[in-house]
Amino acid sequence: MFTHIVVLTLAESAELTAADDIVAGLRALVGQVPGLLSARTGQDLGLAAGNATLIGILEFESEQAWRDYGTHPAHKALISEKIAPVLAGKAALQVAGFDEATA
């Protein structure tokens, strides 16, 4: 399992629906992008100043599937149409699965 995590901060001038549109777009990539197994998303609750706007946790079947996702037309369209016009900041990382603490 290969995980891609992206944290986006949208511009203050972004429409209120911009985050919803991006979340919907990320979720819609599942089934369109080969090797993309799931897309978990969440939006900040606005409880602390300076927080990012949203997170996407995308699970891929392999590193190669993630690399192919980077050039997939549906992903590129999401970036150009929904993300780039409102993006103020981005952080991302890729991990080979997750380690979970257990009690």
Secondary structure, DSSP 8 states (H G I E B T S, - for coil): -EEEEEEEEE-TTS-TTHHHHHHHHHHHTTTTSTTEEEEEEEE--S-STT--SEEEEEEESSHHHHHHHHH-HHHHHHIIIIIGGGEEEEEEEEESS------
